C-alpha cells in the first residue's frame, strides 16, 4: 500500500480555541478547534466572510490569532514566521515572478533554502515532469495560459517538498472545463505524493469532488466536518443542508417524536414522517430537508410513506437531467430532479401528479432563520 493511500490518524495540524478579531469586538473566527490529519485533503468550505480564508492565513502565518494556539507537527507555530513553517502556498492569482522563467520561478524556493545547484536542477526537472510542463522551462509567465501558470504555481508549492500545502481558491480564475480538469489533476497529485493539503473554496462541487473531508464554515464556526458523501446525505443542520447541493425546505412544527423518528405538521395540516436529526421540543418549529433527486414521481411514489400530490409548474432542462418545479404542500418552488431517461415524456406543465419520498430521506432540522 502506498504512503498516500494509507491515510494516517497522526495529527499534523491542530487549532486549539483559535479566535481572530480585527477590531477587538467582532470575531471573524469564533472558537476554532480542528485537527488536520497527516496526508489528508481537507477543504474549508463556506460563503464569503465565514472565516475559512482567515483560518488558512493564520495557519500560513500571514495572520496572527487573537486567542488560542495553532500547532504544526506537535509544536506551537503562533510566533514562527511564514517562511520558517515548511508550508507550500498556492493562491488564485498565481503570484509568479514575471521577470523569471518557469525554471527560475521553481528554483527560487530552493535557492533561498540553500540547496546546491545540482540538487536544484534535479528537483526542478522532477517537479516540471510532475505537472507536465517539461517543455516550458525557459518560458516566462506572460507566455503561458492561465492553466499553465496555475500548474507552475502548484509546482512551486511542491518543489521544496513541504509537509503541508495550503491552497486558497487556486482555480477561481479558470474557466469551467479547465477548472474541472485541474481539480482532478490536483487530486491525483495529492494521492501520488501523500502530502497534506488544506484547500479553501466557496464552490461546493469542488469541495465534494476533491476532498477526503470537508469543514463547512459559517459565521466563524465549523458547522459540520465530514467526508463529502456524509456531508451531502447527512447534513447536521439547515445551513449545511442548504449550502451543500440543492435542497427542498419545508417549514413545519414538530407534532410528535419517537426516538430517531418524528412527525412534522405542515402549515396546511399535512403530516410528514421524518428522521429527527436536529429538533427541539414537541410544538417547536422545524425545517424539513428533502433532496430533489430523492423525490419519486407518479407510480414510483407508490411505496413511499410520505405521499402528496404536486402540480407541475416548470421544466428546467440541464442536459443529463431535468429539474421539474412543482407546487407541493403550498410551496411553489419544490424541485424534483429526474435523469432524462426516467422522465415521463407525457408530463406537461399544469399536470397534477402523485409524488413521495422515503422517510430516511426527509430530515427534520433546526428552523430556518431568514438570513
C-alpha positions as a Markdown table, in Angstrom:
| # | Residue | x | y | z |
|---|---|---|---|---|
| 1 | Unk | 0.0 | 0.0 | 0.0 |
| 2 | Unk | 1.4 | 3.4 | -1.0 |
| 3 | Unk | 2.1 | 6.1 | 1.6 |
| 4 | Unk | -0.7 | 8.2 | 0.1 |
| 5 | Unk | -3.4 | 5.6 | 0.3 |
| 6 | Unk | -2.6 | 4.7 | 3.9 |
| 7 | Unk | -4.5 | 7.6 | 5.5 |
| 8 | Unk | -2.9 | 8.3 | 8.8 |
| 9 | Unk | -4.6 | 9.1 | 12.1 |
| 10 | Unk | -1.5 | 11.1 | 13.0 |
| 11 | Unk | -2.4 | 14.7 | 13.6 |
| 12 | Unk | -0.3 | 17.2 | 11.6 |
| 13 | Unk | -2.1 | 20.5 | 12.4 |
| 14 | Unk | -4.1 | 21.4 | 15.5 |
| 15 | Unk | -6.2 | 24.5 | 16.0 |
| 16 | Unk | -6.9 | 24.9 | 19.8 |
| 17 | Unk | -9.5 | 27.5 | 20.8 |
| 18 | Unk | -8.4 | 29.8 | 18.0 |
| 19 | Unk | -10.1 | 33.2 | 17.7 |
| 20 | Unk | -9.5 | 36.1 | 15.3 |
| 21 | Unk | -10.8 | 39.6 | 15.6 |
| 22 | Unk | -9.7 | 42.6 | 13.6 |
| 23 | Unk | -11.4 | 45.3 | 15.7 |
| 24 | Unk | -11.4 | 43.7 | 19.2 |
| 25 | Unk | -15.2 | 43.3 | 19.1 |
| 26 | Unk | -16.4 | 41.1 | 16.2 |
| 27 | Unk | -14.9 | 37.6 | 15.9 |
| 28 | Unk | -14.2 | 36.5 | 12.3 |
| 29 | Unk | -13.2 | 33.1 | 13.7 |
| 30 | Unk | -15.0 | 32.3 | 16.9 |
| 31 | Unk | -13.6 | 29.3 | 18.7 |
| 32 | Unk | -11.8 | 27.0 | 16.2 |
| 33 | Unk | -10.9 | 23.5 | 17.4 |
| 34 | Unk | -9.7 | 21.5 | 14.4 |
| 35 | Unk | -7.4 | 18.6 | 13.9 |
| 36 | Unk | -5.9 | 18.0 | 10.4 |
| 37 | Unk | -4.6 | 14.5 | 9.8 |
| 38 | Unk | -1.3 | 13.8 | 8.1 |
| 39 | Unk | -1.8 | 13.1 | 4.4 |
| 40 | Unk | -5.4 | 14.1 | 4.2 |
| 41 | Unk | -7.0 | 16.5 | 1.7 |
| 42 | Unk | -9.2 | 18.8 | 3.9 |
| 43 | Unk | -11.3 | 21.5 | 2.3 |
| 44 | Unk | -12.5 | 24.6 | 4.2 |
| 45 | Unk | -15.8 | 25.5 | 2.6 |
| 46 | Unk | -18.2 | 28.4 | 3.2 |
| 47 | Unk | -19.6 | 31.6 | 1.9 |
| 48 | Unk | -17.6 | 34.9 | 1.9 |
| 49 | Unk | -16.9 | 36.2 | 5.4 |
| 50 | Unk | -17.4 | 32.8 | 7.0 |
| 51 | Unk | -13.8 | 32.7 | 8.4 |
| 52 | Unk | -12.4 | 30.0 | 6.1 |
| 53 | Unk | -9.7 | 32.1 | 4.5 |
| 54 | Unk | -8.7 | 33.8 | 7.8 |
| 55 | Unk | -8.2 | 30.4 | 9.3 |
| 56 | Unk | -6.0 | 29.4 | 6.4 |
| 57 | Unk | -4.0 | 32.7 | 6.6 |
| 58 | Unk | -3.4 | 32.1 | 10.4 |
| 59 | Unk | -2.1 | 28.6 | 9.5 |
| 60 | Unk | 0.2 | 30.2 | 6.8 |
| 61 | Unk | 1.5 | 32.8 | 9.3 |
| 62 | Unk | 0.1 | 35.8 | 7.4 |
| 63 | Unk | -2.4 | 36.5 | 10.2 |
| 64 | Unk | -1.9 | 36.1 | 14.0 |
| 65 | Unk | -4.6 | 34.5 | 16.2 |
| 66 | Unk | -6.2 | 36.9 | 18.7 |
| 67 | Unk | -6.5 | 33.9 | 21.1 |
| 68 | Unk | -5.7 | 30.2 | 21.1 |
| 69 | Unk | -2.9 | 28.2 | 19.6 |
| 70 | Unk | -2.0 | 26.6 | 16.3 |
| 71 | Unk | 0.3 | 23.6 | 16.4 |
| 72 | Unk | 2.2 | 22.1 | 13.4 |
| 73 | Unk | 3.7 | 18.6 | 14.0 |
| 74 | Unk | 3.3 | 19.0 | 17.7 |
| 75 | Unk | 4.8 | 22.4 | 18.3 |
| 76 | Unk | 3.2 | 25.8 | 18.6 |
| 77 | Unk | 3.7 | 28.0 | 15.5 |
| 78 | Unk | 1.9 | 31.1 | 16.7 |
| 79 | Unk | 5.2 | 33.1 | 16.6 |
| 80 | Unk | 7.0 | 31.3 | 13.8 |
| 81 | Unk | 7.4 | 33.5 | 10.7 |
| 82 | Unk | 5.7 | 32.2 | 7.5 |
| 83 | Unk | 9.0 | 31.2 | 5.7 |
| 84 | Unk | 10.0 | 29.0 | 8.6 |
| 85 | Unk | 6.8 | 26.9 | 8.7 |
| 86 | Unk | 7.7 | 24.5 | 5.9 |
| 87 | Unk | 4.4 | 25.2 | 4.2 |
| 88 | Unk | 3.7 | 25.5 | 0.4 |
| 89 | Unk | 1.2 | 28.0 | -0.7 |
| 90 | Unk | -0.9 | 28.3 | -3.9 |
| 91 | Unk | -3.1 | 31.4 | -4.5 |
| 92 | Unk | -5.7 | 32.3 | -7.0 |
| 93 | Unk | -3.5 | 35.0 | -8.6 |
| 94 | Unk | -0.5 | 32.6 | -9.1 |
| 95 | Unk | 1.9 | 35.2 | -7.6 |
| 96 | Unk | 4.7 | 34.1 | -10.1 |
| 97 | Unk | 7.7 | 36.4 | -10.6 |
| 98 | Unk | 7.2 | 37.9 | -14.1 |
| 99 | Unk | 10.9 | 38.5 | -14.8 |
| 100 | Unk | 11.9 | 34.9 | -14.1 |
| 101 | Unk | 11.4 | 31.9 | -16.4 |
| 102 | Unk | 9.4 | 28.9 | -15.2 |
| 103 | Unk | 12.6 | 27.1 | -14.2 |
| 104 | Unk | 13.8 | 30.2 | -12.3 |
| 105 | Unk | 10.5 | 30.6 | -10.5 |
| 106 | Unk | 10.7 | 26.9 | -9.4 |
| 107 | Unk | 14.3 | 27.2 | -8.4 |
| 108 | Unk | 13.7 | 30.3 | -6.2 |
| 109 | Unk | 12.3 | 28.5 | -3.1 |
| 110 | Unk | 15.2 | 26.0 | -3.3 |
| 111 | Unk | 17.9 | 28.6 | -3.6 |
| 112 | Unk | 16.6 | 30.6 | -0.6 |
| 113 | Unk | 16.8 | 27.3 | 1.3 |
| 114 | Unk | 20.5 | 27.0 | 0.3 |
| 115 | Unk | 20.3 | 23.9 | -1.9 |
| 116 | Unk | 23.2 | 23.1 | -4.3 |
| 117 | Unk | 22.9 | 23.9 | -8.0 |
| 118 | Unk | 22.8 | 20.1 | -8.8 |
| 119 | Unk | 20.0 | 19.4 | -6.3 |
| 120 | Unk | 18.1 | 22.4 | -7.5 |
| 121 | Unk | 18.2 | 21.4 | -11.2 |
| 122 | Unk | 17.2 | 17.8 | -10.4 |
| 123 | Unk | 14.2 | 18.9 | -8.3 |
| 124 | Unk | 13.1 | 21.5 | -10.8 |
| 125 | Unk | 13.2 | 18.8 | -13.6 |
| 126 | Unk | 11.3 | 16.3 | -11.5 |
| 127 | Unk | 8.5 | 18.8 | -10.5 |
| 128 | Unk | 8.2 | 20.0 | -14.1 |
| 129 | Unk | 7.6 | 16.5 | -15.2 |
| 130 | Unk | 5.0 | 16.0 | -12.4 |
| 131 | Unk | 2.9 | 18.9 | -13.7 |
| 132 | Unk | 3.6 | 18.1 | -17.4 |
| 133 | Unk | 5.4 | 21.3 | -18.2 |
| 134 | Unk | 8.8 | 19.9 | -19.2 |
| 135 | Unk | 8.8 | 21.8 | -22.5 |
| 136 | Unk | 8.0 | 25.2 | -20.8 |
| 137 | Unk | 11.1 | 25.5 | -18.5 |
| 138 | Unk | 12.5 | 28.6 | -20.4 |
| 139 | Unk | 9.3 | 30.4 | -20.9 |
| 140 | Unk | 8.2 | 33.4 | -18.9 |
| 141 | Unk | 4.8 | 33.5 | -17.0 |
| 142 | Unk | 3.3 | 36.0 | -19.6 |
| 143 | Unk | 3.9 | 33.4 | -22.3 |
| 144 | Unk | 1.7 | 30.8 | -20.5 |
| 145 | Unk | -2.0 | 30.3 | -20.4 |
| 146 | Unk | -3.9 | 30.6 | -17.1 |
| 147 | Unk | -4.0 | 26.8 | -16.6 |
| 148 | Unk | -0.2 | 26.6 | -17.3 |
| 149 | Unk | 0.5 | 29.4 | -14.8 |
| 150 | Unk | -1.6 | 27.6 | -12.2 |
| 151 | Unk | 0.5 | 24.5 | -12.8 |
| 152 | Unk | 3.7 | 26.4 | -12.3 |
| 153 | Unk | 2.3 | 27.9 | -9.0 |
| 154 | Unk | 1.4 | 24.3 | -7.9 |
| 155 | Unk | 4.9 | 23.0 | -8.8 |
| 156 | Unk | 6.5 | 25.9 | -6.9 |
| 157 | Unk | 4.5 | 25.0 | -3.8 |
| 158 | Unk | 5.6 | 21.3 | -4.1 |
| 159 | Unk | 9.2 | 21.7 | -5.2 |
| 160 | Unk | 10.8 | 22.1 | -1.7 |
| 161 | Unk | 8.8 | 19.0 | -0.5 |
| 162 | Unk | 6.8 | 20.7 | 2.3 |
| 163 | Unk | 4.8 | 18.6 | 4.8 |
| 164 | Unk | 1.8 | 20.8 | 4.2 |
| 165 | Unk | 0.4 | 22.7 | 1.2 |
| 166 | Unk | -2.3 | 25.4 | 1.5 |
| 167 | Unk | -4.4 | 26.4 | -1.4 |
| 168 | Unk | -6.6 | 29.5 | -1.4 |
| 169 | Unk | -9.3 | 29.4 | -4.2 |
| 170 | Unk | -6.5 | 28.3 | -6.6 |
| 171 | Unk | -8.8 | 27.5 | -9.5 |
| 172 | Unk | -11.1 | 30.6 | -9.1 |
| 173 | Unk | -9.8 | 32.3 | -12.2 |
| 174 | Unk | -10.1 | 29.4 | -14.6 |
| 175 | Unk | -13.0 | 28.5 | -16.9 |
| 176 | Unk | -15.3 | 25.7 | -16.0 |
| 177 | Unk | -13.8 | 22.9 | -18.2 |
| 178 | Unk | -10.2 | 23.7 | -17.2 |
| 179 | Unk | -11.2 | 24.1 | -13.6 |
| 180 | Unk | -12.7 | 20.6 | -13.6 |
| 181 | Unk | -9.6 | 19.2 | -15.3 |
| 182 | Unk | -7.3 | 20.9 | -12.7 |
| 183 | Unk | -9.4 | 19.6 | -9.8 |
| 184 | Unk | -8.7 | 16.1 | -10.9 |
| 185 | Unk | -5.0 | 16.8 | -11.5 |
| 186 | Unk | -4.5 | 18.3 | -8.0 |
| 187 | Unk | -6.5 | 15.4 | -6.5 |
| 188 | Unk | -4.3 | 12.8 | -8.3 |
| 189 | Unk | -1.1 | 14.7 | -7.4 |
| 190 | Unk | -2.2 | 14.6 | -3.8 |
| 191 | Unk | -2.8 | 10.9 | -4.0 |
| 192 | Unk | 0.6 | 10.3 | -5.5 |
| 193 | Unk | 2.6 | 12.4 | -3.2 |
| 194 | Unk | 0.7 | 11.8 | 0.1 |
| 195 | Unk | 1.3 | 15.5 | 1.1 |
| 196 | Unk | -1.3 | 17.1 | 3.5 |
| 197 | Unk | -3.4 | 19.6 | 1.6 |
| 198 | Unk | -5.7 | 22.3 | 3.2 |
| 199 | Unk | -7.8 | 23.8 | 0.5 |
| 200 | Unk | -10.2 | 26.8 | 0.7 |
| 201 | Unk | -13.1 | 27.3 | -1.7 |
| 202 | Unk | -16.7 | 28.6 | -1.8 |
| 203 | Unk | -17.5 | 26.1 | -4.6 |
| 204 | Unk | -19.4 | 23.1 | -3.0 |
| 205 | Unk | -18.9 | 20.9 | -6.1 |
| 206 | Unk | -15.2 | 21.4 | -6.0 |
| 207 | Unk | -15.1 | 20.6 | -2.3 |
| 208 | Unk | -17.2 | 17.4 | -2.8 |
| 209 | Unk | -15.1 | 16.2 | -5.8 |
| 210 | Unk | -11.6 | 16.7 | -4.3 |
| 211 | Unk | -11.6 | 16.2 | -0.5 |
| 212 | Unk | -11.2 | 13.4 | 2.0 |
| 213 | Unk | -13.1 | 15.6 | 4.5 |
| 214 | Unk | -14.9 | 19.0 | 4.2 |
| 215 | Unk | -15.3 | 21.5 | 7.0 |
| 216 | Unk | -18.3 | 23.8 | 6.4 |
| 217 | Unk | -17.8 | 27.3 | 7.9 |
| 218 | Unk | -20.5 | 29.8 | 8.7 |
| 219 | Unk | -20.2 | 32.9 | 10.8 |
| 220 | Unk | -16.7 | 32.0 | 12.1 |
| 221 | Unk | -17.6 | 28.5 | 13.2 |
| 222 | Unk | -17.4 | 25.0 | 11.7 |
| 223 | Unk | -21.0 | 23.8 | 11.3 |
| 224 | Unk | -20.0 | 20.2 | 10.3 |
| 225 | Unk | -16.9 | 18.4 | 9.3 |
| 226 | Unk | -17.3 | 15.1 | 7.4 |
| 227 | Unk | -16.4 | 13.2 | 4.3 |
| 228 | Unk | -18.2 | 14.6 | 1.2 |
| 229 | Unk | -20.9 | 11.8 | 1.0 |
| 230 | Unk | -21.8 | 12.1 | 4.6 |
| 231 | Unk | -22.0 | 15.9 | 4.4 |
| 232 | Unk | -24.4 | 15.7 | 1.4 |
| 233 | Unk | -26.5 | 12.8 | 2.6 |
| 234 | Unk | -26.5 | 13.5 | 6.3 |
| 235 | Unk | -26.4 | 17.3 | 7.0 |
| 236 | Unk | -26.5 | 18.0 | 10.7 |
| 237 | Unk | -28.3 | 21.4 | 10.4 |
| 238 | Unk | -30.3 | 23.5 | 8.0 |
| 239 | Unk | -27.3 | 25.7 | 7.0 |
| 240 | Unk | -25.3 | 22.7 | 5.8 |
| 241 | Unk | -28.3 | 21.2 | 4.0 |
| 242 | Unk | -28.9 | 24.4 | 2.1 |
| 243 | Unk | -25.2 | 25.2 | 1.4 |
| 244 | Unk | -24.3 | 21.8 | 0.0 |
| 245 | Unk | -26.2 | 20.9 | -3.1 |
| 246 | Unk | -29.9 | 21.5 | -3.8 |
| 247 | Unk | -32.4 | 21.1 | -1.1 |
| 248 | Unk | -36.2 | 21.4 | -0.7 |
| 249 | Unk | -37.0 | 23.1 | 2.5 |
| 250 | Unk | -40.4 | 22.9 | 4.1 |
| 251 | Unk | -41.2 | 24.7 | 7.3 |
| 252 | Unk | -43.5 | 23.0 | 9.8 |
| 253 | Unk | -43.7 | 22.2 | 13.5 |
| 254 | Unk | -42.9 | 19.1 | 15.5 |
| 255 | Unk | -46.0 | 17.1 | 16.2 |
| 256 | Unk | -44.5 | 14.1 | 17.9 |
| 257 | Unk | -41.2 | 12.3 | 18.3 |
| 258 | Unk | -40.4 | 8.6 | 18.8 |
| 259 | Unk | -36.7 | 8.1 | 19.2 |
| 260 | Unk | -35.0 | 8.7 | 15.8 |
| 261 | Unk | -38.3 | 9.4 | 14.0 |
| 262 | Unk | -40.7 | 12.2 | 14.2 |
| 263 | Unk | -43.9 | 13.5 | 12.6 |
| 264 | Unk | -43.9 | 17.1 | 11.3 |
| 265 | Unk | -47.1 | 19.0 | 10.7 |
| 266 | Unk | -47.0 | 21.4 | 7.7 |
| 267 | Unk | -48.9 | 24.8 | 7.7 |
| 268 | Unk | -51.9 | 23.4 | 5.8 |
| 269 | Unk | -52.2 | 20.3 | 8.1 |
| 270 | Unk | -50.3 | 17.7 | 6.0 |
| 271 | Unk | -48.2 | 15.4 | 8.1 |
| 272 | Unk | -44.7 | 14.2 | 7.1 |
| 273 | Unk | -42.7 | 11.4 | 8.8 |
| 274 | Unk | -39.0 | 12.2 | 9.0 |
| 275 | Unk | -35.7 | 11.5 | 10.8 |
| 276 | Unk | -35.4 | 13.6 | 13.9 |
| 277 | Unk | -31.9 | 15.0 | 13.4 |
| 278 | Unk | -31.8 | 18.4 | 15.0 |
| 279 | Unk | -35.2 | 19.2 | 16.6 |
| 280 | Unk | -36.4 | 20.9 | 19.8 |
| 281 | Unk | -39.5 | 20.2 | 21.9 |
| 282 | Unk | -42.8 | 19.0 | 20.5 |
| 283 | Unk | -44.7 | 22.0 | 19.2 |
| 284 | Unk | -41.4 | 23.8 | 18.2 |
| 285 | Unk | -40.8 | 24.9 | 14.6 |
| 286 | Unk | -38.6 | 22.7 | 12.3 |
| 287 | Unk | -37.4 | 22.7 | 8.8 |
| 288 | Unk | -37.7 | 19.6 | 6.7 |
| 289 | Unk | -34.9 | 18.9 | 4.2 |
| 290 | Unk | -35.5 | 16.7 | 1.2 |
| 291 | Unk | -33.0 | 16.4 | -1.7 |
| 292 | Unk | -34.7 | 16.9 | -5.2 |
| 293 | Unk | -33.2 | 13.6 | -6.5 |
| 294 | Unk | -34.8 | 11.6 | -3.7 |
| 295 | Unk | -38.4 | 12.6 | -4.6 |
| 296 | Unk | -40.3 | 10.0 | -6.7 |
| 297 | Unk | -43.0 | 10.9 | -9.2 |
| 298 | Unk | -46.1 | 9.0 | -10.4 |
| 299 | Unk | -46.1 | 5.2 | -9.9 |
| 300 | Unk | -42.6 | 5.3 | -8.3 |
| 301 | Unk | -44.1 | 7.1 | -5.3 |
| 302 | Unk | -46.5 | 4.1 | -4.5 |
| 303 | Unk | -44.5 | 2.6 | -1.7 |
| 304 | Unk | -43.4 | 5.9 | -0.1 |
| 305 | Unk | -44.6 | 6.6 | 3.4 |
| 306 | Unk | -44.9 | 10.3 | 2.6 |
| 307 | Unk | -47.2 | 10.8 | -0.3 |
| 308 | Unk | -48.6 | 14.0 | -1.7 |
| 309 | Unk | -49.7 | 15.5 | -5.0 |
| 310 | Unk | -48.0 | 18.3 | -6.9 |
| 311 | Unk | -48.8 | 20.5 | -9.8 |
| 312 | Unk | -46.1 | 20.8 | -12.5 |
| 313 | Unk | -45.1 | 24.4 | -12.9 |
| 314 | Unk | -41.9 | 24.4 | -15.0 |
| 315 | Unk | -39.3 | 22.2 | -16.6 |
| 316 | Unk | -35.6 | 23.2 | -16.5 |
| 317 | Unk | -33.6 | 21.3 | -18.9 |
| 318 | Unk | -29.9 | 20.6 | -17.9 |
| 319 | Unk | -28.7 | 18.1 | -20.5 |
| 320 | Unk | -28.3 | 14.9 | -18.4 |
| 321 | Unk | -31.2 | 15.7 | -16.2 |
| 322 | Unk | -34.3 | 17.8 | -15.9 |
| 323 | Unk | -35.3 | 19.8 | -12.9 |
| 324 | Unk | -39.1 | 19.9 | -12.5 |
| 325 | Unk | -40.5 | 22.7 | -10.4 |
| 326 | Unk | -43.8 | 21.8 | -8.7 |
| 327 | Unk | -46.3 | 23.3 | -6.4 |
| 328 | Unk | -46.4 | 21.0 | -3.4 |
| 329 | Unk | -47.9 | 21.5 | 0.1 |
| 330 | Unk | -48.4 | 25.2 | -0.6 |
| 331 | Unk | -44.9 | 25.7 | -1.7 |
| 332 | Unk | -44.3 | 27.0 | -5.3 |
| 333 | Unk | -40.7 | 26.1 | -5.5 |
| 334 | Unk | -40.5 | 22.4 | -4.8 |
| 335 | Unk | -38.0 | 20.7 | -7.1 |
| 336 | Unk | -37.6 | 17.2 | -8.3 |
| 337 | Unk | -34.5 | 16.1 | -10.2 |
| 338 | Unk | -35.0 | 13.4 | -12.8 |
| 339 | Unk | -32.5 | 11.8 | -15.1 |
| 340 | Unk | -33.5 | 12.3 | -18.8 |
| 341 | Unk | -34.0 | 8.6 | -19.3 |
| 342 | Unk | -36.5 | 8.4 | -16.4 |
| 343 | Unk | -38.6 | 11.4 | -17.2 |
| 344 | Unk | -42.1 | 10.7 | -18.4 |
| 345 | Unk | -42.3 | 12.4 | -21.9 |
| 346 | Unk | -46.1 | 12.9 | -21.5 |
| 347 | Unk | -45.6 | 15.0 | -18.3 |
| 348 | Unk | -46.7 | 18.6 | -19.0 |
| 349 | Unk | -47.0 | 21.9 | -17.2 |
| 350 | Unk | -50.3 | 22.0 | -15.3 |
| 351 | Unk | -50.4 | 18.3 | -14.7 |
| 352 | Unk | -51.2 | 17.2 | -11.1 |
| 353 | Unk | -49.1 | 14.1 | -10.2 |
| 354 | Unk | -48.6 | 11.9 | -7.2 |
| 355 | Unk | -45.2 | 12.2 | -5.6 |
| 356 | Unk | -43.5 | 10.9 | -2.5 |
| 357 | Unk | -40.2 | 10.4 | -0.7 |
| 358 | Unk | -38.9 | 7.7 | 1.7 |
| 359 | Unk | -38.8 | 8.5 | 5.4 |
| 360 | Unk | -35.0 | 8.2 | 5.5 |
| 361 | Unk | -34.6 | 11.0 | 3.0 |
| 362 | Unk | -36.7 | 13.5 | 5.0 |
| 363 | Unk | -34.5 | 15.1 | 7.7 |
| 364 | Unk | -36.1 | 17.3 | 10.4 |
| 365 | Unk | -33.7 | 20.1 | 11.2 |
| 366 | Unk | -33.4 | 23.4 | 13.1 |
| 367 | Unk | -35.9 | 26.1 | 11.9 |
| 368 | Unk | -34.5 | 28.3 | 9.1 |
| 369 | Unk | -33.9 | 31.8 | 10.4 |
| 370 | Unk | -34.1 | 34.1 | 7.4 |
| 371 | Unk | -30.7 | 35.5 | 6.8 |
